[in-house]
């Protein structure tokens, strides 16, 4: 495990204007929009020597068990525009949550969905995408191979809704995530954000900078691409193999659109192994929050690296819990019982 104070941090950096306000207006116009919960966990705050511990709980967003719908719905809406959706197919590469959200977006809009998944994607995640109405194509290789294959399918009738890259669709995905942060009105001292390809982390940077709290990006030890890039001073691709149960974070490289924001805006990056992921899931479950590996990971990461953070004991920490239980087997192995929804 590692903790790196970001040597590339640029305190003069300012986010460029985007369509964040339009994305928020779009979300709020949806009949089933509601802000997700912000829980306070006082016993865990005391355990971690903090004044307050807040968790933004994205386990139920637009009827899906993860935050991804915010980006997918806005990007799909923008991409289709005034075209007839009935003749269009939304394409995406995913480890699970993003593809499920794109499939849900297609269903809402009246389009089709074709979702590409890596070979190792858990069966329950693949089945959930199929249940959302998509055609699922499992390919050989990892996440980056799935991204490349999805991009190869693009044509006039196939629109790729990608959370990685530097094009306008990926920008829309990042803007969609801004709704989550706009719902948070509490003052906090540190925010722990899971990185992956960096789109959610970019949205956090756009929201909290130029000022705001200490931003800590969290990654698995096998996929610490942002940490390794910050250490090198330029984007690098990590070799793997990537074995973390935090499936959505098993990414070999940061999105080219996200990297400049992460490099300039994040104060530090850290990595953890699955021992801390499992501990985080167990402790959240003890607090009545059955949540997935990426959610457990941000809590585990705070525990693992608490001593590296220059925080007083009255500080307020904010954790982004990005998902509910999307792989029941991973949850059961970590927590020692089945997820309540499957009992």
N, C-alpha and C positions, 0 to 999 in steps of 0.2 A: 504494500500500500504506500501511497505517496501523497504529500501535500506540497504544492508549489505556489509560492507567492508570485503572481504573474509579472514577469519582468517587462512585458509589453504594455502594461496599463498606461493609458493616455488620459489624463484628467481634463484635457481640453476637448476630448471627443464629444460630439453632439450627434444624435441620430438624425438622419435625413427625414424630411416630411414624407408621410405615406397616406394610405387610405384607412388608417386605424379607426378614425371616427365613423367612417362609412361602414366599416365592418361591425362596429358596436351597434350602430343603428339597425343594420340588417339583422343581427342576432336578436335584438330587443323586439323587433317586429314579428318574430316567430311566435306562434301561439303557445308553444311549449317552452319558451325561454324562461329561465329562472336562475338567479345567481346561485352558485354552489356554496356549500357551507364553509365557514371559517371556524374551525374548532379550537378551543383553548384547552390545553392538556397540562394542568398544574402539577400533577404528580411527576410527569416526565420532565417538566421544567425544573423541578427541584432535583431530580435525579441527575440532570445534565448541568446543574449549577447555573440556571438561568432564571431571570425574573418571570418571563412568560415564554411559552412555546405555542405558537399558532400553526395550524396546518390547513392549507387550502385544499379542500377535499373534492377532487375531480372524478370521483367514482360513479357519478350519475350526472351526465351532461347530455341533454337532448335524448334521453332514453338509452344512452350508451355508457359503458363502464369506463370511460376515459375522456380526457380533455380534447382528443383529436378532432371531434366534430366541429369545434370552433374554427379550426383552420380549413378543414375539408369542405364544410358547408359554404363558407364565404368564397373560397377559391373556385369551387364548382359553379356557384351562382355567377361569379364574375366571368369565368371562362366560357360558359354557355351564352351569356348575354341575352340577346333577343332571338337567338336561333331556336329552331324546333328541337327540343330535347329528345323527342321520340326517335330521331334518326342518329343519335349520338351515343357513344360509349365512353364512360369515364374509366381511365386506366390508372393503376397505381401499383407501386411496389411496397411491400410491407412485411413486418414481422408479426403483424396482427392488428393493432389498434387503428393505425392510419387507414389500412385497407377496409376495415369494417366501417369506419366513418365515411370513406368515399363511397362504399356500397350503399350506405344509408342515404347519402346525399343524392346519389343517382336515383334511388327509389322515390325520394321526395320530389325530385324534379321531373320524373318520368323518363329518365334515360336508362341505359344499360350500364353494367359495371363489369370490368375484367380486371381481376386482381392477381398480381404475380407475387408468389411467396418463395422464400429460400427453402432449401431442402430440409432444414432442421426445424422449421416452424412447428410449434406444438399443435397436435390434432385439434384440441378444443378451440384454439384460435382460428384455425382454418374452417372448422365447422361453423363457427359464429359468423364468418364472412359469407359462407354459402347461405346461411339462414337469413342474412340480410339481402339476399337476392342476387349475389354476384356469381359470375363464373370465376373459379379459382384455378390458377395454373401454378403448380409446384415445379420449380426448376432445380437443376443441380447447382451447387454453389451457395454462396452466402448472400447477405443483404445487398452488397454492391453489385453482384451479378444480377440480382433481381431488378435493381434500379436500371441497369444497362438494358436488360431485356424489355422492361416496360417502355423505356424511351424508344426502343426500336419499333414498337408497335404503333407509334404516333402517326396519324395521318389526318386528313380533313374531317373524318368522322370519329376518330379516336383521340380524345383529349387526355393528356397525361396530367394528373393532379399529384404533383410531386412535392414532398416536404424537404427535398434537398436539391441544390443547384443555385443558380444565380439569376434565373429568369423571372418574369412577372408572376407566374403561377406560384412559385415558391414564396415570393414577396407577399402574395395574398394570404398564403397559409400563415406566415408569420404575423401579418396584420390581424388575422382572425383570432390568434391566441391573445391579442392585446385585451380582448374582452375580459378574460380571466383576471388580469392584473388590475384592470379598471374597477373591478368589484371589490378590491382590497383597499380599505380606507385607513387601516391601522398604521401607525408609525412603528417601524421595525428597525433593528440594528444589523441583522444579517439575514440573507435569503439563500437557501440551499436549493439549487435548480439542477435536475438531471439534464445531461448534455445531449447524448446521442449524436445526431448529425448537426444539432445546434439551433434548430428553428425555434423551439420553445425558449431556449436560452437567449436567443436573439430578441424575442419578444420581451423577455424580462429586462434585457439591456435597454431596449427602446423605452420601456416604461420608467425604469428607475434612474436613468441617467439624463442629465449630467451629474446630478447630485445623488441623493438617496443612500440606501444601506450598502453594506459590504456584500458583494455578490460572490458566491462560491459555487463553482460548477463541479458536479459530481459525475464520476464515470466508473465502470468496472476496471479492475486491474488489467484485464486482457484487452480492453478496448479504450484505453485512456488517450484517445487521439488528440483532444484539445490540450490536455496536460503536456503531452509529448511535443505538440506543435509549439506551445508557448515556451517550452524549454529550448527547443531548437531555434526559435525565432521566425519560423515559417511553417506552413502547413506540411505535415508529414502523414504518411499512411502507416498504421501499425500492422504488424504481420499476423497477429492471432496465434493460435486458434482462440476463438472467443466463446467462452464457456459459461458466462454468467447467466443466472436465472433472470436477470434484468434484461429480457429479450430485446426490448426497444432501444437499449443502449449498446447493443453489440454491434458497433459501427466502426469501421476501420479508418474513416477519415471524416473530418468536419466538412459540412457543406461549404462550397466556395463563397456562397452569398453570406453565410453566417460568420465565417472566420474573421473578417475585419472587425465585426462588432464584438465578438468574444475577445479577440486580442486586445481591443481598446478598452472595453468596459468592465471586464471581470477582474476582481481583485486577487482571486486565487482559484486554483483547480485542485481537486483531490480525487483519489481513487480508493476503492475498497474491494475486498473479496466477499464472497457470498456468505461467509460467517456473519458479517455485519448485516447483510441483507436479511438473512433468516432471523437474526435478533430483532431487527426493525419490524418485520412482519409479526413476530410473536408479541412484541410490546404494544404495537398498535391494536392487535387483537385483544389483548388484555384491557385495553381502553375502550373496547366495544367497537373497534374499527377493523373489520375484516377487509384487508386491502392487499394488492398485488406486490410483486417483487420490486418494481421501480419505486413504489411508495415506501416500502420497507427500507429500500436502499438510502433514501434521503435522510431518514431517521438514523439508520445505522452509520451513515457517513458523518452526521453531526456528532454522534457518540465517538466514533473512531478518531475524529480530528478536533474534538472540542479543545484540547490543550494547545493546539496550534493557532486557534483563533484568539485574538487579543480582545476579549470581551469581558466586561465586568459581570458580576454575578446578578445584577439587576437588568441585564440586557434582554431584549425581545428577539427571538428567532422565528423566522417564517420558513416552513417547509412546503414545497409543492408536491402534494400527493397526486400523481398523474393518473393513477389507474386503480380500479377495483380488482377483484380476483378474476383474471382472465385465463389463468391456467390452474384449475383446481388441484392438480397433482402437486405442483410446486408449492402451493399454499399448504396443503395437507402435510407434506414432508417437513416444512419449516415450522408449522404451528403445532402439529401433533393431533390435529382433528380436521374434519372436513369443514369446508366453508359452509356457513349457515344456509345459504341458498341451495346447497346440495344435500342437506340432511333430511 
